[in-house]
Amino acid sequence: MLALLCFTLIEGSVLGWVSAPILASIAGTLLLVTLFVRHLRTARRAVLPVELFASSRFSAANAVGFLINAGVYGELYLLGLFLQSARGADPLQAGVEMLPVTGVFVLGNLLFARLTGRWGVRGPLIAGLLLAAVAMLGLTTVSAAMPYAVMAALLVVANLGVGVAVPAMVAALVEAAGPEHANAGAATMNANRQVGTLVGVALTGIVLAATGGQWYSAAAVDFGSRRRPTWWRRCWSGASCAPRRVPDRGAGARLEP
């Protein structure tokens, strides 16, 4: 299923979206998704308890996780290529220039630990997503005239916001799953985020192909699309969608950083 999805997204712009291989791959993906969902609904001991998705908090947390990974890893994939192809950096220089952009995730995680004691989970989550959205909006103006320092500062701010939002999102998901399904819920989140990574990187490739190698145009479009996780802030603003406290981690769930 994931292999067909990956093939469709990566090869669609190469072979043509209405070519026979791509149409067959789309049909195969939809068929396998249907069979998988049917199995989950009818199996006596399903791998994933489908009743978890009846919770708006659980479903919203997974949606946010998917979009965050799609945005972050698509951004990082684009950034490494952009710095070399558009800015003329060599691989080592590009890696050094990306260090502050990637390292700030850890700072965001640590900042969340301090914020949650006072503001709970909902506030840092919404604030982190909004902060990332505003910074990415600024990056839609990227051009050859924009200094690296300005671009890097905007990316640092965006990823700091994501670094705050991710642990808040995980805490909300574990709370929604409850002790009985904490492990299954955490596994679902991790798998879902990996699929988001696949989709985000593939969509970045589609954007690059569609812009015909115009790196600044591709970067503006791609950075603009990374604002998608904030679509879910309305859900998290309601008491029914996010807990106000950090859940007890004694349930034994293992979560992806």
N, C-alpha and C positions, 0 to 999 in steps of 0.2 A: 504493500500500500504506500509506504513512505518512498520506496524506490521509484514507483510510478509517478508520485507527486513530484519528486525531485527531478525526474527526467522531463516531465511536462514543463515545469517552471524554467529549467535551465536550457532545454533544447527548443522551446516554443518559438523564441525569437529567431532561432537559427533555421529550423525546418519549416516554420510557418505555422501559425496557430490553427489553421484549418487543414493542415496536411494530414494524411492518413495516420502516420505514427502518433502524432500528438492527439488527434481525436480518439484513437484507440486507447491511448494512455489515460486520457481524461475519463473515458467510459470505464476503464478498468479500475481507476482510482475510486470513482463513485460507487461502483459495484462492491469493491472490497470494504469501503466505509460502511455501506448498507449492511453487508453481511456481518461486519464486526459489531455494529450497534445491535443488530438482531440477536447475535450470540450473547451479548451482554444482558439483554432484556429477557432472554429465555433460559440461560444456563442456570443450573441449580447453585453452582458455586462460581459465580463470575469473578474474574480477576479484579474488576472495578465495580463497586456497588453503585449502580446507576442512580439510586435514590439520593446520592450526594448532590447531584446536579439540580435537585429540587430546591436546594438552598441558594438563594440569590447571592449570598456572601461567597459561597464556594464557587459558583459559576463565574461571578465577577472577578474573583481573585485569579482564577485560571485564565480568564480573558486578558486581564491586565498583565499577567506573567507572560503570556504568549506575545502580546504586543511589545512589551518591554524588551524581551529577547530579540524579537524581530528588528526592533529599532536599534538597539545597542550594537548587536553583532553586524547588522547591515551597515551601520555607521562606521564601525571599526574596519570592516572589509573595504569600504569605499575610501576611508581616510588613508590607509596604507598605500593604495594605488594613487590616490589624488596627490599626496605629497610628492610622490616620485614622478608621476606623469605630468602634472600641471605645475608643480612648484620646483621641479628639477632636483629634488633631493635624491641622494643615493640611498640604498637600503639601510645602511647603518644610521645615517642622519635621520631618515624617516622614522626608524625605530626609536631614536632618542627623542625626537619631537613628539612622539606618541606617548612617551612615559608619563608626563603629567596628566594627560587625558585619561589614561587607564588607571593610574595609581589612585586617583581621587575617589574611586568606588569604595575603597577601604575606609577612607575618611568619612564618607557618607554613612556607611554601616555603623561606625563608631559614634557619629553624631546622632543617629537614630536612637542608640542606647541611652543617650543623655536626654533627648527630647521626649521619649515615650513616658518617662517617669512623671513628667508634668502635663503633657498634652495627650497621652494615650496613643492609640494607633492611628485613628482616623485623621487627626490633624497633620502629623508628619507625612502620611501617605498623600493626602491631597496637596499639601505644600510642595512636596518633592516632585510630583507630577506637573504641577503648575510651573515650578521653577524650570524644569527641563523643557517644557513647552515654550516658555518665553525665550529661553536661550536658543532653542532650535529655530524659532521664528526669526531671531536676529541673524542666524546663519543662512537664511534663504537669500540674504543680500551678498553672499560671498562672491568675490571677484578678484581679479589679478591685483587690484589696488588695495585689497584688504591685507594689512600686515599679518604675519603669522601669529604675533602676540595677541592680536584681537581675536582671531579665529580660535586659537588655543584657549583663550580665556572663556569664550562662549561655550566651547566644548567642555571645559572643566566645570563650569557652572551647571551645564545640562547633566553631566554624568554625576556630579555631586547630588543633584536632585534625585536621580535614579538610584544612587547609592543609599539615600534615605528611604526611598519608596519601596525598594525590594524587601528588606526585612519586615517592614510594616505589612506588606502584601502577604508574606509567608505567615506571619503571626495571625493575620485575619483568616487565612485558609485553614490553619491548624485548629483555630477556635471553631470555625464552621464545621469542620469534619468531626470534631469531638474525639474523646479518648478512644472510642471503639474503632474508628476509621482513620485515625491519625496517620498511620503508616501508609495506608492506601491513598489517602489524600495527598501526602507528601510525594509519593511516587508518581501520582497523576500530575502534580505540579511540575516535577522535574522533567518528566517525559514531554509534557505539553510545552515547556520552555525550550526544550531541544528542537521540537518541531518548529517553534517560532524562530529559532536560529536559522534552521534550514530555509524557511520561507523568506526571512529577512535578507539573507545573503543572495538567494536566488532572485528576489525582486530587485535588489541593487544591480545585479547583472542585467536584468531586463531594462532598467532605467538607463544604464550605460549604453546598451545596444540601441535603445530608442533615440538617444541624443546624438548618436553617430560619432562618439568620441569627443564631444564637446564637454570637457571636464567641468568647467564652471557651471554650465547649465545642468549637467547631471548632479553636481553637488547641491545646487540650489533646490532642485526637485527632491532629491533624496533626503536632505536635511529637513525640508518642509514636511515630508511624509512621516518623520519621526515624532511628530506631535500627536500621533494617534492614541497613545495610552491615556491622554487626558479626556478622551471621549467618555471614559468610565468614571470621571470624578463625581458626576452627579449621583451615581449609585452609592459611592463611598460617602457621600455627604449625608446620607440617611442612616438612621440608627439601625435599620434592618440589614445594612450591607457591611458594616465593619464594627468590630468590638472596640471598646474604649480602653482596654487594658491588654497587656502582653499576656498570652496564654501560658499556662503551666507547661513546660517542656518535658514533664515527667512521663509523657505518653510514649516516649521512645522513638519518635519520628526522626528520620534522618533526612535533612534537607540540603539541597544544593546551595552552595554559597551564592 
